[in-house]
Amino acid sequence: MSRRLAPIGLVATLAAALSGCGSFGAIGLGPMERSSKPVENDTLPPVASAPVTSSALPPPPMDPNAQMPPQTAAGTLPGAEPLPGTGAPAAPPPVSTASGAEIGRTDLLGGWTLQSGGESCQLFMTLTSWTGGYRASTRGCQSPTLKSISAWSLSGSQVVLAGANGVSVASLAASGKTQFNGQLNSGGAISFYR
C-alpha cells in the first residue's frame, strides 16, 4: 500500500509547489483568466526621417585573413564612390599589361602553377600584409629558391616575389591576366600561370 501512496504524495507535492505560481494558467496547465477590458492602441505617431539612399558595397576579400585596403582622406574605400560634398579622389585604375588586360592585386589572389628550371609546383598568394608586400607560399617545390618565396608585391605590371626577409627572389611581367614570365635574381627563367 505504501507503494501506491508514493505517486500520490509526489503529485500532491507538485500541486502544492505549482500553487505558489499564482494560477495553473500562468504556466500553461489550465485556462487563463482573461480581462474583459479592451486593449488600447499603443501605436506611436509617424516620425519624419531623412530619405534613405543606397550604394554598392565593395566585394568581400577572398582570404579571411586579408586586411581591408586603407581608407582615403575622405573616409571612403578606394574604388568606392565618395560621399556627396567630400570630393574624395578616385582610386588609381588597375595597371594594363602589354596585351591590354588590366591587372590589379585581386587578380593575383589564389593558387597558381609555378615553373622554373623544369620544376613545377604550386604558388599561393593572399592579401595578408607581410615582409616584402603580401603573404605568398609555395607547395611541392624542390628548389630552395622557390621554397623560400614568402611574399609578393605588384609594382606597375611587374610582380615581385620575395623571400622571408623581404629580399626579392624574382621579377615577372604580366603576359595577360593568367600568365606571368620573368627571371630569378639568381638566374634562370620563372613563370606562373593558371
C-alpha distance (Angstrom), angle and dihedral (degrees) to the residues before:
residue distance angle dihedral
M1 . . .
S2 3.77 . .
R3 3.81 89.2 .
R4 3.81 91.0 61.6
L5 3.79 92.3 50.0
A6 3.81 94.3 55.7
P7 3.84 95.2 69.6
I8 3.79 91.4 42.4
G9 3.82 90.1 49.9
L10 3.80 89.7 49.5
V11 3.79 91.5 51.1
A12 3.81 91.0 48.2
T13 3.81 91.3 50.2
L14 3.82 91.4 48.4
A15 3.80 91.3 48.6
A16 3.81 90.9 50.6
A17 3.79 91.1 49.9
L18 3.78 92.4 49.1
S19 3.77 92.8 48.3
G20 3.81 87.6 68.6
C21 3.81 88.7 64.6
G22 3.80 92.4 71.9
S23 3.78 105.8 -115.1
F24 3.75 133.1 4.5
G25 3.82 87.9 -120.4
A26 3.80 90.3 65.3
I27 3.79 90.1 67.2
G28 3.79 96.6 36.4
L29 3.85 99.2 -99.6
G30 3.75 99.5 114.2
P31 3.80 144.7 3.2
M32 3.77 114.9 -53.7
E33 3.74 122.1 -132.9
R34 3.76 110.4 -109.1
S35 3.74 125.6 -151.3
S36 3.77 116.1 -123.1
K37 3.81 89.0 -150.6
P38 3.85 112.5 106.7
V39 3.81 118.0 -117.0
E40 3.80 113.9 -109.3
N41 3.76 119.9 -128.6
D42 3.82 106.3 -106.6
T43 3.81 98.6 -175.7
L44 3.77 118.4 136.9
P45 3.78 122.8 -129.9
P46 3.82 115.6 -100.2
V47 3.80 116.3 -88.0
A48 3.79 123.5 -144.5
S49 3.80 113.9 -118.6
A50 3.76 138.0 179.8
P51 3.82 117.2 -92.0
V52 3.79 115.1 -90.2
T53 3.79 117.1 -120.5
S54 3.77 130.2 -172.8
S55 3.77 136.5 -152.8
A56 3.78 134.4 178.9
L57 3.79 119.2 -91.7
P58 3.81 120.1 -132.5
P59 3.82 113.8 -102.0
P60 3.81 115.0 -91.1
P61 3.79 117.0 -102.3
M62 3.80 115.3 -98.8
D63 3.80 94.1 -135.0
P64 3.82 117.3 63.3
N65 3.83 88.1 -146.4
A66 3.79 92.9 51.0
Q67 3.79 118.0 120.2
M68 3.78 122.2 -130.7
P69 3.81 115.0 -107.8
P70 3.81 115.3 -101.4
Q71 3.77 116.3 -88.9
T72 3.77 122.0 -114.2
A73 3.79 122.6 -114.7
A74 3.81 90.5 -91.7
G75 3.81 92.1 54.3
T76 3.79 99.1 -106.6
L77 3.78 127.3 123.0
P78 3.80 116.7 -110.0
G79 3.80 109.1 -88.0
A80 3.83 93.3 21.2
E81 3.77 121.3 114.6
P82 3.81 112.3 -100.1
L83 3.78 119.9 -117.6
P84 3.81 114.0 -96.4
G85 3.80 110.6 -82.6
T86 3.82 95.9 12.1
G87 3.79 96.6 98.8
A88 3.80 91.7 -152.3
P89 3.80 113.6 -177.0
A90 3.79 117.0 -110.2
A91 3.81 119.7 -110.1
P92 3.80 115.8 -102.4
P93 3.81 113.2 -96.7
P94 3.82 120.0 -110.0
V95 3.80 115.6 -87.5
S96 3.81 118.2 -97.2
T97 3.80 120.8 -130.1
A98 3.77 126.1 -139.6
S99 3.82 88.2 -92.9
G100 3.82 90.5 54.5
A101 3.82 95.8 -107.8
E102 3.81 114.5 135.9
I103 3.82 115.8 -125.3
G104 3.81 123.3 -158.6
R105 3.80 132.1 170.9
T106 3.81 92.3 -98.9
D107 3.83 89.9 57.0
L108 3.80 88.3 65.4
L109 3.81 98.0 52.0
G110 3.79 121.0 112.4
G111 3.78 135.2 24.0
W112 3.80 127.3 -18.7
T113 3.80 136.2 176.6
L114 3.81 108.3 -114.4
Q115 3.83 120.0 -156.2
S116 3.78 130.9 -174.5
G117 3.80 133.3 148.9
G118 3.81 94.4 -4.8
E119 3.81 91.3 -50.9
S120 3.80 122.4 120.1
C121 3.82 123.6 -166.7
Q122 3.81 140.5 139.4
L123 3.82 129.4 -78.3
F124 3.83 121.3 -165.9
M125 3.82 123.5 -166.5
T126 3.84 128.7 -168.9
L127 3.82 136.1 172.7
T128 3.81 93.9 -115.5
S129 3.84 108.9 127.7
W130 3.79 111.5 -110.7
T131 3.79 140.0 164.5
G132 3.80 103.8 -73.0
G133 3.83 95.9 21.3
Y134 3.79 123.7 -58.9
R135 3.80 130.8 -0.7
A136 3.82 118.4 -83.9
S137 3.78 131.7 169.8
T138 3.78 138.1 -177.4
R139 3.79 131.3 -143.7
G140 3.78 128.7 -161.8
C141 3.83 95.9 9.6
Q142 3.81 118.3 144.4
S143 3.82 99.3 -171.4
P144 3.84 113.8 90.4
T145 3.83 88.4 -139.1
L146 3.81 93.4 55.7
K147 3.82 91.4 41.6
S148 3.82 89.3 55.4
I149 3.84 94.5 60.6
S150 3.80 107.5 115.9
A151 3.83 105.1 146.7
W152 3.78 142.3 37.3
S153 3.79 137.4 -169.1
L154 3.79 136.5 -174.4
S155 3.79 116.0 -131.9
G156 3.79 110.3 177.2
S157 3.79 104.5 -52.0
Q158 3.84 91.4 -26.6
V159 3.81 122.2 101.3
V160 3.79 113.2 -154.0
L161 3.81 117.9 -159.0
A162 3.82 114.1 -157.6
G163 3.81 138.7 -170.2
A164 3.81 129.3 -122.2
N165 3.81 92.2 -79.3
G166 3.81 92.6 52.6
V167 3.83 93.7 -107.8
S168 3.81 114.7 139.7
V169 3.81 115.8 -101.8
A170 3.83 98.6 177.1
S171 3.81 142.9 -4.9
L172 3.78 121.2 -145.0
A173 3.81 133.6 -176.1
A174 3.78 124.6 -143.9
S175 3.80 116.2 -107.7
G176 3.81 88.4 -179.9
K177 3.79 136.2 -37.1
T178 3.80 92.8 -65.6
Q179 3.84 104.4 35.7
F180 3.83 130.3 61.8
N181 3.83 124.3 176.8
G182 3.78 130.4 -175.3
Q183 3.79 150.2 118.3
L184 3.78 134.6 -71.1
N185 3.81 112.3 -125.0
S186 3.83 87.2 -124.9
G187 3.81 90.1 54.5
G188 3.78 131.3 -91.1
A189 3.77 136.0 85.3
I190 3.78 123.5 -74.4
S191 3.80 132.4 -176.8
F192 3.76 140.4 169.2
Y193 3.78 127.9 -162.6
R194 3.79 144.9 156.5
